[in-house]
Amino acid sequence: MKGRIEIKSLEEGLKDFRATWKAVAAGKKVTPRRGTYFTSLEAARKVLTPKRLQLLRMIRQGRPDSVYQLARLVRRDFKNVHADIQALAAYGLVSLKRTQTGRRTTVPRVPFSAIEFRIAM
């Protein structure tokens, strides 16, 4: 499965929202759109930093059992990795599963195998 990141202006996003709202109000079936949207390339760069991209790759490759284990794999401070994972989760780029095996842990997973990047023209 591919993850999708799109760059759309605020106006384009609002236009899409209005069209969807009107379709729902008219009783039409609306196909959900999946993806992460930003209003500019700069906004995307603020979220998709090199260190966060490294975390996404390491989660896919190393399949760590916890955020702590992920921090050890990338040799970074747990607090910083935890903050980065929370930010990635807020944008839907990482899923977090809470487990209760001995002690509570949070298992990070990337729900796709590739990221597709689109810029509206």
C-alpha positions as CSV (number, residue, x, y, z in Angstrom):
1,M,0.0,0.0,0.0
2,K,1.2,3.5,-0.8
3,G,0.9,6.5,1.5
4,R,0.1,9.7,-0.3
5,I,1.3,13.2,0.5
6,E,-0.1,16.1,-1.4
7,I,0.6,19.8,-1.6
8,K,-2.5,21.9,-2.1
9,S,-3.3,25.5,-1.5
10,L,-5.7,26.4,1.2
11,E,-8.2,27.5,-1.5
12,E,-7.9,24.1,-3.3
13,G,-8.5,22.3,0.0
14,L,-11.6,24.4,0.8
15,K,-12.9,23.9,-2.7
16,D,-12.6,20.1,-2.3
17,F,-14.3,20.3,1.1
18,R,-17.2,22.3,-0.3
19,A,-17.7,19.8,-3.1
20,T,-17.7,16.9,-0.7
21,W,-20.1,18.7,1.7
22,K,-22.5,19.4,-1.1
23,A,-22.3,15.8,-2.3
24,V,-23.1,14.5,1.2
25,A,-25.9,17.0,1.6
26,A,-27.4,15.8,-1.7
27,G,-27.3,12.2,-0.5
28,K,-24.6,11.1,-2.9
29,K,-22.0,8.5,-2.0
30,V,-18.6,10.0,-1.4
31,T,-15.4,7.9,-1.6
32,P,-13.1,8.8,1.2
33,R,-9.7,10.2,0.2
34,R,-6.7,9.0,2.1
35,G,-3.5,10.9,2.4
36,T,-1.7,13.7,4.2
37,Y,-2.1,17.2,2.9
38,F,0.1,20.3,3.3
39,T,-0.5,23.8,2.0
40,S,3.1,24.3,0.8
41,L,6.4,22.4,0.2
42,E,7.9,24.3,3.2
43,A,5.2,23.0,5.5
44,A,5.8,19.5,4.3
45,R,9.6,19.9,4.9
46,K,8.9,21.0,8.5
47,V,7.2,17.7,9.2
48,L,9.3,15.4,7.0
49,T,12.7,16.3,8.3
50,P,15.7,14.0,7.5
51,K,15.6,12.5,11.0
52,R,11.8,11.8,10.8
53,L,12.3,10.2,7.4
54,Q,15.0,8.0,9.0
55,L,12.5,7.0,11.6
56,L,10.0,5.9,9.0
57,R,12.6,3.8,7.2
58,M,13.8,2.2,10.4
59,I,10.3,1.3,11.5
60,R,9.8,-0.4,8.1
61,Q,13.1,-2.2,8.2
62,G,13.7,-2.9,11.8
63,R,10.1,-3.4,13.0
64,P,10.9,-2.3,16.6
65,D,8.7,-3.5,19.4
66,S,8.6,-0.1,21.1
67,V,9.5,3.6,20.6
68,Y,12.4,3.0,23.1
69,Q,13.8,0.2,20.9
70,L,13.4,2.5,17.9
71,A,15.4,5.2,19.7
72,R,18.2,2.7,20.4
73,L,18.2,1.5,16.7
74,V,18.7,5.1,15.4
75,R,21.0,6.0,18.4
76,R,18.9,9.1,19.4
77,D,17.6,10.3,22.7
78,F,14.2,8.6,23.6
79,K,12.5,12.0,24.3
80,N,13.3,13.4,20.9
81,V,12.3,10.2,19.1
82,H,9.1,10.0,21.0
83,A,8.2,13.6,20.0
84,D,9.0,12.9,16.4
85,I,6.9,9.7,16.4
86,Q,4.0,11.7,18.0
87,A,4.2,14.3,15.2
88,L,4.4,11.6,12.5
89,A,1.4,9.9,14.0
90,A,-0.6,13.2,14.1
91,Y,-0.2,13.4,10.3
92,G,-1.1,9.7,9.8
93,L,2.3,8.6,8.7
94,V,2.8,6.3,11.7
95,S,0.3,4.1,13.5
96,L,0.8,3.5,17.2
97,K,-0.4,0.4,19.0
98,R,-0.4,0.2,22.8
99,T,0.5,-3.2,24.2
100,Q,0.5,-4.6,27.8
101,T,3.1,-7.4,27.7
102,G,4.8,-7.1,31.1
103,R,4.9,-3.3,30.9
104,R,3.0,-0.9,28.7
105,T,4.7,-0.1,25.5
106,T,3.8,1.7,22.3
107,V,4.6,-0.2,19.0
108,P,5.2,2.1,16.0
109,R,4.3,0.9,12.5
110,V,4.3,2.5,9.1
111,P,1.1,1.5,7.5
112,F,2.4,1.6,3.9
113,S,5.4,0.5,1.9
114,A,6.1,3.6,-0.1
115,I,5.2,7.3,0.0
116,E,3.8,9.0,-3.1
117,F,4.4,12.8,-3.2
118,R,2.1,15.0,-5.4
119,I,2.2,18.7,-6.0
120,A,-1.0,20.2,-7.5
121,M,-0.3,22.6,-10.4
